[in-house]
Amino acid sequence: MMPFLLTLSSLLVSRIIRSYRYRAYNDEFLYSQKGPFLFALFHSAQMLVASYRAPFRTNILVSLSKDGEIAASVLRNLGFGIVRGSSSRRGSEALDELVSAVKSGESAAITVDGPRGPLNEVKSGIIRLSLSTGAPVVCVSAAAKPMYRLEKSWDRFMLAPPFAKVCICFSDPIDIKENTETDYYKKLIREELISLSEKSLKMLCET
């Protein structure tokens, strides 16, 4: 994409995200506890979750794809730090950058089934990051009203128009222990994210 068009599209998407009228649930500890935190979310929810205004800097892992270039530009406009890489490209370097950022006191976020799926299957990157930094994992999901899904995309990406109502739900912090199997935490994070997705939809229906 031409630089001008990339800038224009990212500014437009950023303004849409800033217009969302969001409500957050179970986020009080983000203000009362000392971070940093590692946020785990599904790839489909990233546009909605990006509307949350955290009280600290968060660095987001973004793939090196063309779609990732647009996402990185949007997220920079929203004030997030960006680290480029994925499990298939520049993965170890990106993880090292995130480790350094978290050890310096900043938080991080990873789309745990990204960048290409399988859908809602948690990969091990966020667990390795937690073991390397000692920071807990916090699962986060969201839903919007109105909301649309890109049914032909692998992640069924969620979109919402300007000024949509957005519900963002957080899990309690999950401490990752070295003596516990990785598959246990992958299953736990997946179940938490699915539960939070259902909860956010339920909360919207009640408003």
N, C-alpha and C positions, 0 to 999 in steps of 0.2 A: 504494500500500500504506500502511496506517495506520502512523504512527511506531512504535507499540509492536510491531506485527508485524514491521516492518522490523528493529528492534533485536533482537528475539528470533531471527528467522531468521538475521541476520548473525552473532550470537553463536554460534549452533549450527553454522553452516558454518565459522566460524573455529576452533572447537574440533575439528571433524573434521579440518581441514587441519593443525592443530598436532599431531594424533595420528599423522600419517603417519610411517612409519619409512623415511626416505629415505636413499639413497646418491647421492653426486655424483661425477661423473667429469670430469676435466680442469678442475677449478676451482682448482687450486693458485695460478695466477697472480693470482686475485682477492685473495689474501692477500699475495702477494709484490710485485705491481706497484702503482704508484700510479695510482689511478683519476682521474677517473670513467670509467664504462663505460656504453654504450648497449645494452641487452638487447633482442634481437629474438626474438619467439616467435609461433607461430600462436595464434589465438584459442581453439582447442579445448584447448590445453594449460595455460591460465592457472591453473586450480584446482590442478593438480599442481605446477606451477613455483612457485606462491605458498608452498609448504611450505619452500622453501629459505631458510635463515637466513644472509643475506649479512652480511659484516663491515662494512657501511656502509649509509647510508640510500639507498633507491631510490624515485624518484617514478614513478608509473604513470599513463599516459594512459587515462582511462576515459570512455566515451561518455556523452552526456546522456540516454540512453534510460532507461526504467523498469528494465530489466535492469541497466543501468549503475549505477543508484542502489543496488541490492543489492550489486553487485560492489564499489562504492566503500566501502560500509559495512564489508564483510568485510575489504577490504584495509587500511582504517584500523585495524581491530581487530588486524591482524597487524603493524602498525607501519610500513606503507608510506605515503609521501606520495602525495597524489592530485591530479591535474590533470584537469579535466573538459573534454571536447571531442572532436571527431572530424573526419574529412576533410569531412563534410557540414555540421557545426554547430560554430561557434566554433573552427574549425581553426587560423586564424592566431594568435588570442589564446592558445590552448593551447600552440602551438609556442613562442611567445614566453616563456611561463611555464616551459616545460621548458628552454629555452635559458638562462634566468636561473638555474634550479636547478643545471644542469650546470656552468655557469661559476662557480658558487659552490663547486663541489667535490662535489656530490651526483650520484649516478647516475640513470638513467632507464630505463624499459622501455615498449615499445610492442608491441601485438599487430598485426603488420604486415599482416594480411589483414582486420582489423576495421574498423568494427564490424559490417558486414553482408556481407563477402565482396567478390568471389568467393573460394571456398574455396582456401586456400593460395596466393593470389596476392599477392605483396608490393607494397605501395604505397610511395610515395617519401618519406613523412614522416620515417622514421628516417634516410634518406640526407641530407635537408636538415638535420636536427638535427645529424648528425655534421659536415657541412660548416660549420655555424654555430658549433660548439663545439670542433672538433678532437678530440673523444672518439671512440675506436674502437667499432665495433659488435661485440657478442658474441652469437652465436646460441645459443639454449637450447631444449631440448625435453625431454619427459618421458613416461614410461609407468608404469603401476601394475599390481599384481597383488593382488587382483582389480581389474578395470577394466570400466567400462560406457560405452557411447556413446549420446548422444541422437541416434538415427538420423534423426529428423525435423527436427532443427535444421540450419541452413545450414552450420554448422561441424563437425557431428558431435562436439559437446562431450564431453570425457572426464570421467567421474566415478569416484571411488573411495570405498569405505566407510571408516569409522574404522579406524585401525591398519593400513591397507593398506601393502604395500611399494611404494615409489616410487623409480624410477631417473631421475635428472636429469643430462643430458649437455650440456656446454658446448663451443662451438667455440673455437679460438684467436681472439684479437682481429683484426678486419678494419679496416685503415686505409683510410678513404675519401679519394680524391684528387680534386681539383677538375677535373683535365684528363681524367677518365675518364667515359664515358657512364653516365648513371643506370641505363639498362636493364642494363648489365653487372652492376652491384651488386645490382639487384633479382633477376636470375637467380642470381647467386652466393649471396645470402642464402637464396633459396628452395631451392636445391640443398643448402645446408648444413643447413637446417631439416629437410628430408625425410630426409637422411642421419642426422641426430641422432635423429629419430623412430624410424628403423629400428634404430639402435644401442641406444637405450634399451630397446626391446622385446627385442632380442637379449640384452642384459645381464640382464634379468629372467628370461629363459628359462634362463639359465645359473646362476641362484642357487636 
